[in-house]
Every structure is written in C-alpha cells, then in structure tokens.
Amino acid sequence: MEETAGERLRVVTNTFALYLRMFVSMGISIYAMRLLLSRLGWDGYGVYTAVISLVTIGGFFNGALQNTVQRFLNVEVGQQRMEGARKAFFAGMVMFGCLSLLILLLGESVGRWYLHSRMQIPEMFHGEVELLYQLLLAGFLIRMLQLPYYMVIIAFERMEIIALAGILESVMNLGSILALCWFSSPLIGYALLTVGNVLILLLIYIYYCSRHYPEVVQMWPLRSDRTYLRRMSVFSGWIIWGSCAAGIVQQGMGLLVNHFGSVSINAALGLCQQISNAVNVFVTNFQTAFCPHLVKTCTRGDRGDLHYLVCRTAKYSFFLLSLIVFPILGNLDYVITFFSREPHGYTKIFLCFSLGFLLLNSFACPLFTTIHATGRIEFYQATVGVLMMLILPLAYLFLKLGFPFYFIFVGQILVETAVLALRLYCMKKLVQLSIWQFVREVMLRTGAVAAAMVAAVLLLDFQAQTFWELVLESIVIDLILLILVAAIGMSGSESRFLYHLALSRLKGGWPACRTTGGKTE
C-alpha cells in the first residue's frame, strides 16, 4: 500500500515538534532538578519521592485506561468516524471519573493509614507530611482529568500542541522552584505550586479541544452508549490486569526501599528515576509520533507494511535512546554530581541499571501498541500480568536475604526479558510477524551496536570534569555510535532510504517511495 507524501510529512513534522519539546524541556528539567535538590535538601527530596510513590501507586489503573481510550480514539479518528470518537471520549471521561473517586477513597483511607503507620519519615518532617500527601493526591487526581483531552489531541496527531504544552509545563515547574524562597516550608510550597500548574494545563487542554474538536469533546446533552462503554470496559479490564503489576512495581519499589532502607536511599532511587524519565522522553517522543500510524496501518490490514513499520520503529527507538544513554554512561560521575554534590553511594549503580533497563524496554512500545490495535489482547494481558507480578516478590526476597539494594533491578530486567519473548510470540500469532525476522533485523543488530559501544566507553574511559568537556565527549561518543549504527545497525536498504530521504528533504521535496511487503522501494 502506497504511503502518501502527506502521511510521511505529518509523521516527520510531529516527530520534530516532539523533539523540539524534548530538548527545551530536558534543558529546563535538568536545571530545575538540580535547583530543587538544593532547595529541598537530600532528606526533603527523599520524603517527597517516598510520599509521591504512595500517592501514585494507583497509577497502573490510570495507565491502563489511558491505553484503552487512546486505542479506541486512534481507531475511530483513523476511520474518520467522529461519532465513534465522541463515544470513546465520553466513555473515557466516565471511566476516569469513576477511577478518580476510587483513588480518592482509597487514598483517604488505606493511603493515609500507611503514611502514618508504616512509612519511615524523619521527625523534622512529621508536621508537614500530612499536608504534602493531600496536595500530591489532589495534583494526581487533576492530572487524571487532563488525560481524555490530551489523548484527543494525540489521536488527531496535533503534536505541536502537545509540544507547546510540555514546554509550558517545564517552564511553570522551574518557576515554581524559583518561587520556593517565598515559602517557609519549601516542601509544601513546591507541592502547592505543582497543583496549580496541573490545574492550568487542564484548563488549556479543555479550551483547545472545545474549540477545535467540539464534535468529539462536546458531552452535553449527555448521550451515553452503554454498548460502547461495555466494550471499552472489557478491553480496559484486561489492560488493567496487565498494567497493575507494572504500576505497582514502579511505585512499590520506592515503598520497598523505604521499608528496608532510609529516605536517603529513596532520594538516590528518585534521582535515578528522574534522570531515566528525562532520558526516556527522547524515545517516547518518537514513539508517540508513530503509534497512531501503527494503529491505523494495523486496522487497514496491511501486514507487510505493518511488519516493516514495527521492526523499524523498535530498532530506531533503541538507537535514538542510545544517543543519550551512552554519553551518560561514559560520564556517570559528572552527571550525578551535577545534580547533587554529595550523592548516596547507590546512585551510580542505580543509574546504570535504570539506563540498561530503558534500552531493553525500548522495543516494547511498537509491539504492545500493535497487539492492542488488534483488539485480541486477552491472552497477552493475562500472561504479562502474571509475569510482571513476579518483580516485587523477587525484589523483596533479595532485600530480605541481605543483598545490596541494586538487586531490586535484577528481577526487573529478567522479567522484562521474559515479557519481550511473550510479546514476540503474540505478534506471531496475531499479525504473523516472524520472530526470527524481529530477532535478525532488530535484536541482533542493536545488540551488536550496544556491545561495541560498551567496549568503546570502557576503553576510552571518558570522565568529564566540566560541562564543556561533557558536551565534547558526548559528541565523540555519539559519532562513534552513529558510525557503528551505519556499519552494523542498518541494512543496506535502510541506509539508502534514509540517505535519499535526507537528500530529498534538503532539496525541498519528499521521495516518492513506497513500502511493499515490508521493503522500501
């Protein structure tokens, strides 16, 4: 099936918009994180990280509903069925509203009990922790209400709006940190200003969607479709089962570390998670731009095009993430001390494991997006839920037996490897993607590049002492990476395609290529 020039232009433009947001937001976030650590202090930041882990532990429901609503919106918008898109949006609002009430009830009962009876909080913060908890809970609930509007913008592929909103959020977050000098309690002041920022973004999303997509977001008069809501509820039920383990693991790690350790180790884990999240944005932007296109290709039934697009997205995701990961691995000491002059001893090894996990997980998005697009997710979600549930028990066992705290990542990496195998099996059954094709075209090539890069980083022994040394050494590392990608990471046809695409773009046009049977002509 021939791809139109408009489709290619839209995907590339969306990717560029999201990368522009990423570079601006990452630059602001790096400075903001360093400033926040200095304002809150190591223990204050550890308390903030531990409490927010408790507040957002219900985020697995959030992520499951987000995947469900986004899938249905992508399908309906891709088929130009605006009435179906409106039904998906309305059903999403109902589901997120019910979830918000559930999280509020659990948060005010079980959450507050755990906060005051089980969490290890330094005595100096006992008078602030209750108000901090309530503010963070309010911010989490407001952010949930943003999501249906956010997903409508994604479904219509208006990534420039997402980019502008992301930059605005980063600027407001930096402004909040700078304003902490006006508060007697920086911890409470930061939480209060964060709630205000989230509320402003909600109003912006509502205004934009109401003005540009009234046929989708107009909910009055209320016209619910119980059949459609039931379909989405069943779909989300399976995703909730598969996602609950991932959400519990993500937030449960912080609670587990707090139980066996201290808030200083929580701060080390929180800092590494913040750095990893900032790095992961680099590839998430690329995948966000491609996911609607993946769903539409799958629903059209273009198997050859779909296989090629899945493999290409997975491989490029790994390489794009590597452009950030390997410069950080080559300059770990400078990167960590940039944020904190006296980091905890576990920070360095936590960060190594976190970045390694990100590289492994970079294959996941195109695979599970395609599986969700088929609508046949029962076996996949049931099995992935069982596998993911093993991570926290393994981490608990390691810590109970006295292993070092970085062993919490060992079970996570082992289970993620098993989940990757499961995703490939399901792709073979659902869309006839050859496992050997994915292994040959994606995993072997990325694995060879990664092994060569690890050897290069160890042999060259980069350790920047200043910011400009970091920039120079990062450029050198990325040049080595690009050479390896061109030499062993890309096939001949891919290299020629990218070369002609770049050459044509420089000349002001787009190549009239087509993708047929998984090959680019």
Helices and strands as residue ranges (DSSP letters): H 5-55, G 56-58, H 59-78, H 82-106, I 107-111, H 112-117, G 123-125, H 129-155, H 159-178, G 179-182, H 186-212, H 214-217, H 226-260, H 263-300, H 303-330, H 332-339, H 347-361, H 364-374, H 378-388, H 391-400, G 405-407, H 408-431, H 435-438, I 439-443, H 444-460, H 467-484, I 485-489, H 492-506, E 515-516, E 519-520
